[in-house]
């Protein structure tokens, strides 16, 4: 209910990692191209040290040959050294291809270095291509992941958002996806390159000297043990880090949204204390995660240096025995570094990978949340859009063991205005939510013009219903765009105004927008604003009062031209004079339309055709205003209590 992070059983690193990799399936072709470029780049870069080793051998052979007398063979020169008692030097030079009396062949050395230069340039160009393709693949994958989250949010039932904190949901849709994108950008290409480099270097090392290759591999099991131990300790901390991030964002969002009330009731200290507590929790989780995972790189560097020492010692002994040339040992030491560096890079990327997988788990938890019931394969459609509504033995409960509405039956004729009154928690808004299919009924059915709403598509059902809520909602944009948001969409098309959450609907004229504003009595205050209908407001509606925001949402309902009109305490934020004007406008709007009006101020629904009095999820009375007053029942008691309260306030 508090909408926290993933439960302990979601800490499935392997499963979440595989599922994350599955997101790349649509990019297979680009991935193959990237892999081909990486393989080519790694193959060329791995060949580089061997070629440079050949250049070293040419230089060394020239130095040695220049110091020996001309006209003798290599074998004769080595025999001469042994005859002088320099057998160790002779053994070492036996692995060198020199010619006595001949110095350094700079032409050959230059040719070898030119080949090395071309190879390194080609390797760099291929890596540039691979990086470009990697970025393209990652950005497309993250784009699709964002689209999946957005699509999922639109398919989630209202009950999901009732159980989750808004800041927590926003954190998953923003922070966690951003973290996944950054993790992939920083690790995917480098990880593939490191793994291929390890394979390529191993091949070259065994080719040069199987013995030295085995020596270099001695430290690999130690590296694997270190990486595994550190990774297992760091992963739970990364999960906790992103869980704490979601909780902190939820708290900040709540405190920012309700900052006025926080100040009014003097709760700044309590809010700040809660922030400090959750911020400290995030700090501790982040510090532990980074400290534990950060210890991997120095440990791997120590193992790498140990490997370097072993290779240098054994390689030196092999050169001294004449088994290997100096160039081969030089190349092998470079390969040893090339082998250790990717291992260290892979280990150091572990913290990024674990952080990304922890975010992926939270995203997948959202994507796996239970969706609203699927649309019927062959949806029903009303024969005619008249606005006739019938509830047949409808039952509903938020919790399985707590009944709210039981066996509720109601018939509303087209064009009737139905007022729903009753104490708080009686089920008034729930009844409207069931009509809109924000929630599904537990039993019975609701009919709209003879069609079962459960078998209609939600889009068609809601397209014929206009709704004005007590809580207003505006998006960042002009006032004209906010009113135009209620216009019937033409294929859900909108102009790209670039002003936030909406835009003017296609086919809606300024005259229609202004006519709707006049009908809702919003035209006067809109024209008094600096830019009139082109005045830009933010999503908080800054610059307009609460009552004016309500008038804009009512104008939006006018423009939607619905078959059924739902007003959930829609005039609660306007003054008495404006309320009377809106009631007259609503009377015009309601003419020929079925209207459901939820109201606490009973004076606003005297002219309703039918008044339903609800208590504990049941309709206890129904009838006209005069009939219910005359009966002296629940409605009469509510009316009398409200009238007495009004007199007391005047006194």
Helices and strands as residue ranges (DSSP letters): G 8-10, H 13-22, G 25-27, H 28-66, H 74-83, H 87-93, H 106-155, H 158-163, H 166-171, I 172-176, H 177-208, H 210-217, H 220-257, H 259-264, H 268-320, H 326-348, H 350-367, E 389-396, E 405-412, E 417-421, H 428-436, E 443-448, E 451-452, G 453-455, H 458-463, E 465-468, E 477-478, H 479-484, H 510-519, H 523-527, G 532-534, E 536-537, H 546-560, E 564-568, H 576-590, E 594-598, G 602-605, E 610-615, E 618-623, H 625-631, H 634-650
